[in-house]
Every structure is written in structure tokens, then in C-alpha cells.
């Protein structure tokens, strides 16, 4: 990192212009709250869902632009029983990757004054949306006692790209669905050829399963909370690095 922690307060603004912090997320909705508030030194990138989309979009952006760090945010499924909707987890480790989150960014995260607690744990990447509790439980069984974990679809892509480029990175996720809970529908059936969830296919799934409407409305409510907390996390972190 070019900037380092100074005592227990945010680093002072420097006159020398630095490259921005790139904040990447799979979905525009994950960035929406952050995009709606004033911030400096931050640029946003929507990558699309999945490893291939995230890797391609991040690589293409970094080939054209400079960044002093990458912060990957978004929603995730909880793999630890104590995690509840809206909880924010910062990854100390990205499973199955040589590149790992930057120690300075992790230390900065520990100093943030937020309206909610931060947890620290392990990021596990899946190739499909893990929408059922039994799938999350299978992944949870790979955690050792007292480990906190979450599952998403992009963490290894972010780590691999940043690792190849020698770029500091951090991964943070907010929990939309706890360990013991199914998502309302199988979103894998709603993904198009590009790997993104297609809203038209979601509507068709709702027509086939009207009972999913209440669950989807609850998921939307949780997603709004998660997006707000992700925005607060990023803005606070940007004042430290």
C-alpha cells in the first residue's frame, strides 16, 4: 500500500494525486447506495456474476486504468450459524488462492468506527449460486471450529487478478441468507448465457412459483440493508488508506 496507518486516526489528505480505490461488485444493486453518496478517490465497477465475468471485467478495467487498491464488495450466503442477514464479514483468507487480502487493508478495517460490527473470516467461491441450506451446510462442514465463513461467486477471481498484478485487495461481503435458509427460488435457473441473472427469467420463475413472492420481497429488503452497510464500510475504509 502507498498509504500506511498513522496512529489510530485516518491518514491526512495528501496534495499528491493518488490513483483511486477501485470498488468492484457483481451487481449494480450492490453498488447503488455507494453510487448515490458523495465520495472522493473511489471508482466503481460492476463485473457481473461469477468467476469468469469478474475476472474478465476486472482485468479489462485494470489494463486501461490505475488503482491503488481493489475493494470487492457484495452479498453472500452465510456459512456460520451466528451470521445473520445484514452482517458484514471481511475476508482474512480467500480459499484456494495464492493471493490473499492485503494486511494493511485488513488492519485498517479493524480500526473503522461503524454503526455495525465487522466480522472476519474465510471467503469460499462457488461456481453456482448456492441457494439451498443443504449446499451451504456442505461448505460449512469444511470450516474448522469457530471459523466464520461466507460463500459468493467472485472472490477467487478478484484475488487471482490482483495477485497477478501485485495489487493490494480486500474482500467484504454482507450476508443476505443465513446458513439454515433457502433462497426463495433457484436463481441458477434464471441465469442467461452470459452468467448473469436475467430479470425476465426471474419473473417467469415467480409465475411458476407464486409462493416465492414474499421471500423475494424479504430478500429485497435485506439486500437494501446490505447495500447500505457496504457503502458505509467502503467510505469509512477510504478515509484510512
C-alpha positions as CSV (number, residue, x, y, z in Angstrom):
1,X,0.0,0.0,0.0
2,X,1.2,3.5,-0.7
3,X,-0.6,4.9,2.4
4,X,0.0,3.4,5.8
5,X,-1.9,3.7,9.1
6,X,-0.8,6.6,11.3
7,X,-1.7,6.0,14.9
8,X,-5.4,5.5,15.4
9,X,-6.8,8.2,13.1
10,X,-7.4,8.3,9.3
11,X,-4.4,9.4,7.2
12,X,-4.3,13.0,6.2
13,X,-5.2,14.0,2.7
14,X,-2.1,14.4,0.5
15,X,-1.6,17.0,-2.1
16,X,-0.1,14.4,-4.4
17,X,-2.9,12.9,-6.5
18,X,-3.1,9.2,-6.0
19,X,-4.8,6.6,-8.1
20,X,-8.3,5.8,-6.9
21,X,-9.6,2.8,-4.9
22,X,-11.5,0.6,-7.3
23,X,-14.6,-0.8,-5.7
24,X,-15.9,-3.9,-7.6
25,X,-19.2,-5.7,-7.2
26,X,-21.0,-8.3,-9.2
27,X,-24.3,-6.4,-9.3
28,X,-25.2,-2.8,-9.9
29,X,-27.6,-3.0,-6.9
30,X,-24.6,-3.9,-4.6
31,X,-23.1,-0.5,-5.7
32,X,-26.2,1.6,-5.8
33,X,-26.0,3.0,-2.3
34,X,-22.4,3.8,-2.7
35,X,-23.0,5.4,-6.0
36,X,-25.7,7.7,-4.5
37,X,-23.5,9.3,-1.9
38,X,-20.6,11.8,-2.3
39,X,-17.2,10.2,-2.2
40,X,-13.8,11.1,-3.5
41,X,-10.9,8.8,-4.6
42,X,-13.3,5.9,-5.3
43,X,-14.4,4.5,-8.7
44,X,-17.0,1.8,-9.1
45,X,-17.0,-1.3,-11.4
46,X,-19.9,-3.7,-11.9
47,X,-18.4,-7.0,-13.1
48,X,-21.4,-9.4,-13.4
49,X,-21.9,-12.6,-11.5
50,X,-19.4,-15.5,-11.5
51,X,-15.7,-16.0,-11.7
52,X,-15.3,-15.6,-15.5
53,X,-17.3,-12.3,-15.6
54,X,-15.5,-10.9,-12.6
55,X,-12.0,-11.9,-13.8
56,X,-12.6,-10.5,-17.3
57,X,-14.1,-7.2,-16.3
58,X,-11.5,-6.5,-13.6
59,X,-8.7,-7.4,-15.9
60,X,-10.0,-5.2,-18.7
61,X,-10.5,-2.3,-16.3
62,X,-7.0,-2.5,-14.9
63,X,-5.5,-2.8,-18.3
64,X,-6.8,0.7,-19.1
65,X,-6.7,2.3,-15.6
66,X,-4.6,2.6,-12.5
67,X,-5.8,1.8,-9.0
68,X,-4.0,1.9,-5.7
69,X,-6.2,-1.0,-4.3
70,X,-9.2,-3.0,-5.1
71,X,-12.1,-3.5,-2.7
72,X,-14.5,-6.2,-3.6
73,X,-18.0,-5.8,-2.0
74,X,-21.3,-7.6,-2.4
75,X,-23.8,-10.0,-1.0
76,X,-23.1,-13.5,0.2
77,X,-24.6,-16.6,1.9
78,X,-23.6,-17.2,5.5
79,X,-21.7,-20.4,6.3
80,X,-21.6,-19.9,10.1
81,X,-24.7,-20.2,12.2
82,X,-24.0,-17.0,14.1
83,X,-24.2,-14.9,10.9
84,X,-27.5,-13.1,10.4
85,X,-28.9,-11.0,7.5
86,X,-27.0,-7.7,7.2
87,X,-23.9,-8.9,9.0
88,X,-20.7,-7.8,7.3
89,X,-17.7,-10.1,7.0
90,X,-14.2,-9.1,5.8
91,X,-12.2,-12.0,4.4
92,X,-8.9,-12.7,6.1
93,X,-8.5,-15.6,3.7
94,X,-9.7,-16.5,0.2
95,X,-9.8,-20.2,0.0
96,X,-7.9,-21.9,-2.9
97,X,-5.9,-18.8,-3.8
98,X,-2.2,-18.0,-3.5
99,X,-3.0,-14.3,-3.4
100,X,-4.5,-13.1,-0.1
101,X,-6.1,-9.9,1.2
102,X,-3.7,-7.1,1.9
103,X,-2.6,-6.9,5.6
104,X,-2.7,-3.1,5.7
105,X,-6.3,-3.1,4.4
106,X,-7.2,-5.7,7.0
107,X,-5.6,-3.7,9.8
108,X,-7.4,-0.5,8.6
109,X,-10.7,-2.4,8.6
110,X,-10.2,-3.3,12.3
111,X,-10.0,0.4,13.1
112,X,-13.2,1.6,11.4
113,X,-15.9,3.2,13.5
114,X,-19.1,1.8,12.0
115,X,-22.8,1.6,13.1
116,X,-22.5,-2.2,13.0
117,X,-19.8,-4.8,14.0
118,X,-17.4,-6.3,11.5
119,X,-16.7,-10.0,11.5
120,X,-13.5,-11.5,9.9
121,X,-13.4,-14.9,8.2
122,X,-13.0,-17.0,5.1
123,X,-14.3,-16.4,1.6
124,X,-15.3,-19.5,-0.3
125,X,-16.1,-19.2,-4.0
126,X,-18.8,-21.3,-5.7
127,X,-19.3,-21.8,-9.4
128,X,-23.1,-21.8,-9.0
129,X,-25.4,-19.8,-6.7
130,X,-25.6,-21.8,-3.5
131,X,-29.3,-21.2,-2.9
132,X,-30.2,-24.1,-0.6
133,X,-29.3,-24.6,3.1
134,X,-28.0,-28.1,2.4
135,X,-25.5,-26.7,-0.1
136,X,-24.3,-24.1,2.4
137,X,-24.1,-26.7,5.2
138,X,-21.8,-28.9,3.0
139,X,-19.5,-25.9,2.6
140,X,-19.7,-25.1,6.3
141,X,-18.5,-28.6,7.1
142,X,-15.2,-27.6,5.6
143,X,-14.6,-24.9,8.1
144,X,-12.8,-25.7,11.3
145,X,-14.4,-24.9,14.8
146,X,-15.2,-21.3,15.4
147,X,-14.3,-20.2,11.9
148,X,-16.6,-17.7,10.2
149,X,-17.2,-18.2,6.5
150,X,-19.3,-17.0,3.6
151,X,-19.9,-18.1,0.0
152,X,-20.0,-16.0,-3.1
153,X,-19.1,-16.4,-6.7
154,X,-16.4,-13.8,-7.3
155,X,-13.8,-13.8,-4.5
156,X,-11.2,-16.1,-6.2
157,X,-11.4,-14.1,-9.4
158,X,-10.7,-10.8,-7.6
159,X,-7.8,-12.4,-5.7
160,X,-6.3,-14.0,-8.8
161,X,-6.4,-10.9,-10.9
162,X,-5.0,-8.7,-8.1
163,X,-2.4,-11.3,-7.3
164,X,-1.1,-11.4,-10.9
165,X,-0.8,-7.6,-10.9
166,X,0.7,-7.2,-7.5
167,X,-2.3,-5.0,-6.4
168,X,-3.5,-4.8,-2.8
169,X,-7.1,-6.0,-2.4
170,X,-9.7,-6.6,0.2
171,X,-13.0,-8.6,0.1
172,X,-16.0,-7.7,2.2
173,X,-19.5,-9.3,2.0
174,X,-22.8,-8.6,3.7
175,X,-25.0,-11.6,4.4
176,X,-28.3,-11.9,2.7
177,X,-29.2,-15.5,3.5
178,X,-28.1,-17.3,6.7
179,X,-26.8,-20.8,6.9
180,X,-30.1,-22.6,7.6
181,X,-32.2,-20.7,5.0
182,X,-33.0,-21.4,1.3
183,X,-33.3,-18.6,-1.2
184,X,-36.9,-18.2,-2.5
185,X,-36.1,-19.6,-5.9
186,X,-33.2,-21.3,-7.7
187,X,-31.5,-18.3,-9.3
188,X,-29.2,-20.6,-11.3
189,X,-32.2,-21.3,-13.5
190,X,-32.6,-17.6,-14.1
191,X,-29.0,-17.0,-15.4
192,X,-28.5,-16.2,-19.1
193,X,-25.7,-17.4,-21.4
194,X,-23.5,-14.6,-20.0
195,X,-23.8,-16.0,-16.5
196,X,-25.9,-13.0,-15.2
197,X,-29.3,-13.4,-13.5
198,X,-31.9,-12.3,-16.1
199,X,-34.8,-10.4,-14.6
200,X,-37.2,-11.8,-17.2
201,X,-36.3,-15.3,-16.2
202,X,-36.8,-14.3,-12.6
203,X,-40.3,-13.2,-13.4
204,X,-41.0,-16.4,-15.2
205,X,-39.8,-18.3,-12.1
206,X,-42.2,-16.3,-9.9
207,X,-45.1,-17.1,-12.2
208,X,-44.3,-20.8,-11.8
209,X,-43.9,-20.4,-8.0
210,X,-46.1,-17.5,-6.7
211,X,-45.4,-18.5,-3.1
212,X,-41.8,-17.2,-3.7
213,X,-43.0,-13.6,-3.8
214,X,-42.9,-13.0,0.0
215,X,-39.5,-14.5,0.2
216,X,-38.2,-12.3,-2.7
217,X,-39.6,-9.2,-1.1
218,X,-37.8,-10.1,2.1
219,X,-34.6,-10.7,0.2
220,X,-35.0,-7.3,-1.4
221,X,-35.4,-5.7,2.0
222,X,-32.3,-7.4,3.3
223,X,-30.4,-6.5,0.1
224,X,-31.1,-2.9,0.8
225,X,-29.7,-3.1,4.3
226,X,-26.6,-5.0,3.0
227,X,-26.0,-2.4,0.3
228,X,-26.2,0.4,2.9
229,X,-23.7,-1.3,5.1
230,X,-21.4,-2.0,2.3
231,X,-21.5,1.7,1.3
232,X,-20.7,2.8,4.9
233,X,-17.8,0.3,5.1
234,X,-16.2,1.5,1.8
235,X,-16.5,5.2,2.6
236,X,-15.0,4.7,6.1
237,X,-12.2,2.5,4.7
238,X,-11.3,5.0,2.0
239,X,-10.6,7.6,4.8
240,X,-7.9,5.3,6.2
241,X,-6.0,4.2,3.1
